[in-house]
Amino acid sequence: MSPFQYERASDVGAALAAGAHAGAQYLGGGTNLVDLMRETIEHPEMLVDVSGLSRDIEESEGGGLRIGAGVKNTAVAADGRVRERFPLLAQAILAGASAQIRNMATVGGNLMQRTRCIYFYDDAARCNKRNAGEGCDARDGFNRNHAVLGASESCVATHPSDMCVALAALDAVVTVRGKNGSRDIPLTAFHRLPGDTPQVETELKPGELIIAVTVPPNGIAAHSHYRKVRDRASYAFALVSVAAGLEMEGGMIKDVRLALGGVAHKPWRAERAEAALRGGPATHPAFRQAAEAELAAADALRDNAFKIELAKRVIADTLEKLAAPNGAAR
């Protein structure tokens, strides 16, 4: 680990002033950044500790919630309003990590966590995300856990967050603040696909700080579920995950939200599947056809073709259980 300066911010203004220094990075719970520093992947010259800022969950307009960036993941999952209004968000967080990590990790840090691609962590491997222009050994290496949607020749890594998949399905909005003031970024636009610049992972500008995530009221939110398929029952990243919500009217689908994890460089909003389902019947064939439409653009590597069929089945099964009378996916 390289030497660094440490500064604990007393307020947002102090954090922005410190974060403007070259080589500064913001520190939340440190559950990812500190690991990356130990692995000599990240080399911040200054850590600006913002873990004491923005730690409230507040009501927002119409029954939504504004969740501060410094709120611990455990606190979000345990909040009664989150559990009642946005159950898939609580479920996604609880599926995401060990209790010890959830007790330390913050909402803002969760949004900023980096891929767990084994080639990204291996300094003997070529990785464009770690060293731009170097190449991507994952493409011809062991790539069972890698992306099947939205990947590029430069990078096939997947985004590791469960919480962000739920937030993508819930139309969440990220509020950030920088030297030019505050701005709001839809969660679905916050993370970037790799293209030719996989090292640029978010739409944050230099020195900008995540302040809060707002989850708006949504007709699908109360009848929703997060489903995660992984190699073992706990503390494993998703092979495929689905955040799904349905709003029914007279046996037909009035509205639907779908987002996928484990399949792309960012939380993947399944807009093609949503469009195919709105206004139609809540039947298994309809769910399967929508899943087929969403995965039509999937591009498998040598070891991960199974993810395409797996994603289709998990989408259809999760929606079918939500559509059942008094249904909730298990």
C-alpha positions, -999 to 999 in steps of 0.1 A, spaced: 0 0 0 14 34 -10 16 62 16 -13 86 17 -27 116 36 -60 112 56 -85 139 62 -119 134 79 -145 159 64 -166 178 89 -192 188 63 -198 186 26 -181 219 19 -149 206 36 -151 173 17 -154 191 -16 -124 214 -8 -103 184 1 -115 163 -28 -104 190 -52 -68 181 -45 -50 160 -72 -49 124 -62 -77 127 -36 -104 101 -33 -135 99 -10 -136 72 16 -169 57 28 -169 24 46 -137 14 28 -149 -22 22 -138 -20 -15 -114 9 -17 -91 -2 11 -89 -37 -5 -79 -21 -38 -52 -1 -21 -38 -32 -5 -37 -49 -39 -19 -18 -52 -47 -12 -78 -57 21 -63 -30 47 -53 -48 77 -37 -25 104 -24 -52 116 0 -82 99 15 -111 122 24 -133 104 49 -169 112 42 -184 84 63 -198 108 88 -218 128 63 -253 124 47 -264 97 71 -302 102 72 -331 85 54 -357 112 48 -392 113 32 -393 127 -3 -422 139 -24 -452 116 -28 -440 88 -5 -405 83 -19 -373 82 2 -341 102 1 -313 80 13 -281 98 23 -249 85 7 -234 79 42 -262 56 54 -249 21 61 -263 -7 40 -276 -25 71 -295 6 81 -312 8 47 -322 -28 47 -336 -25 83 -356 7 78 -393 0 81 -402 24 53 -378 7 29 -391 -28 38 -427 -17 33 -425 5 2 -394 -9 -16 -390 -45 -5 -367 -55 -33 -342 -29 -22 -340 -44 13 -338 -79 -3 -310 -69 -26 -289 -55 2 -294 -85 23 -284 -108 -6 -253 -87 -12 -226 -94 14 -218 -106 49 -234 -88 78 -200 -74 88 -195 -58 54 -231 -45 54 -225 -29 88 -195 -9 73 -205 -3 37 -223 29 27 -248 36 0 -224 60 -18 -196 34 -16 -219 7 -29 -225 28 -60 -187 33 -65 -175 -2 -59 -154 -17 -87 -156 -50 -105 -144 -83 -90 -130 -96 -123 -101 -118 -114 -80 -103 -142 -86 -68 -128 -71 -80 -95 -42 -99 -110 -13 -75 -119 3 -102 -140 -27 -101 -164 -36 -75 -190 -65 -54 -180 -77 -22 -197 -97 -12 -167 -66 -12 -145 -41 0 -172 -58 17 -202 -47 3 -235 -31 -28 -221 -56 -54 -234 -82 -77 -218 -70 -112 -208 -105 -121 -197 -118 -124 -233 -97 -155 -240 -92 -166 -204 -115 -181 -178 -146 -160 -183 -175 -179 -167 -185 -149 -145 -182 -123 -172 -207 -101 -192 -230 -113 -219 -247 -79 -224 -232 -45 -233 -195 -57 -233 -169 -45 -257 -135 -57 -271 -119 -36 -243 -137 -51 -213 -161 -79 -204 -162 -74 -167 -195 -73 -147 -207 -48 -121 -208 -65 -86 -235 -46 -68 -268 -61 -58 -282 -28 -43 -276 -10 -76 -296 -35 -96 -326 -29 -73 -321 9 -76 -320 6 -114 -354 -11 -113 -368 15 -90 -359 45 -112 -336 59 -84 -318 92 -89 -283 100 -76 -277 135 -63 -240 146 -66 -223 179 -57 -192 195 -70 -175 228 -75 -203 239 -99 -232 229 -76 -255 199 -74 -270 178 -102 -292 147 -104 -282 116 -124 -306 87 -130 -292 56 -116 -296 39 -150 -272 66 -165 -248 68 -135 -227 38 -145 -212 35 -180 -208 7 -204 -171 -1 -212 -168 9 -248 -132 19 -255 -127 35 -220 -136 8 -194 -115 27 -168 -141 54 -168 -169 37 -149 -193 64 -139 -206 98 -150 -190 116 -119 -168 145 -127 -135 150 -109 -141 160 -73 -178 154 -73 -193 138 -42 -224 115 -40 -248 132 -16 -279 110 -17 -300 85 -37 -337 93 -41 -361 64 -47 -394 78 -61 -428 64 -54 -437 37 -79 -467 16 -85 -446 -16 -89 -425 -11 -58 -446 -27 -31 -452 -58 -53 -416 -66 -62 -388 -90 -55 -350 -94 -59 -339 -129 -70 -302 -138 -70 -286 -169 -85 -251 -177 -74 -227 -206 -69 -232 -208 -32 -260 -197 -8 -242 -167 8 -214 -142 3 -211 -148 -35 -215 -125 -64 -244 -130 -88 -242 -152 -119 -276 -137 -127 -299 -116 -106 -333 -101 -113 -350 -71 -97 -386 -72 -108 -418 -55 -99 -454 -58 -114 -484 -36 -112 -515 -54 -123 -549 -42 -134 -577 -66 -143 -554 -95 -149 -532 -75 -173 -498 -59 -167 -503 -22 -161 -466 -16 -155 -434 -35 -149 -398 -29 -140 -369 -52 -146 -332 -49 -140 -305 -75 -143 -273 -81 -124 -243 -103 -131 -247 -100 -169 -232 -66 -178 -207 -39 -169 -234 -19 -152 -268 -27 -136 -288 -36 -167 -323 -21 -171 -343 -46 -192 -362 -20 -212 -369 -44 -242 -386 -69 -218 -406 -41 -201 -419 -28 -234 -429 -63 -245 -449 -69 -213 -467 -36 -206 -504 -39 -214 -502 -76 -220 -512 -107 -201 -493 -120 -171 -486 -155 -184 -456 -177 -186 -454 -175 -224 -455 -137 -223 -428 -136 -196 -406 -160 -216 -410 -140 -248 -401 -108 -231 -370 -125 -217 -361 -137 -251 -364 -102 -265 -341 -88 -238 -314 -114 -243 -315 -114 -281 -285 -91 -281 -265 -112 -257 -230 -122 -268 -215 -152 -250 -178 -159 -244 -163 -193 -242 -173 -201 -206 -205 -181 -199 -230 -190 -226 -251 -206 -198 -259 -172 -184 -281 -164 -214 -306 -192 -208 -302 -188 -170 -312 -152 -173 -343 -160 -194 -355 -186 -169 -349 -164 -138 -367 -135 -154 -397 -157 -164 -399 -175 -131 -396 -144 -109 -423 -126 -129 -446 -157 -129 -444 -159 -91 -451 -122 -87 -481 -125 -109 -497 -154 -90 -526 -146 -67 -511 -132 -35 -478 -139 -53 -444 -131 -40 -413 -148 -53 -395 -170 -29 
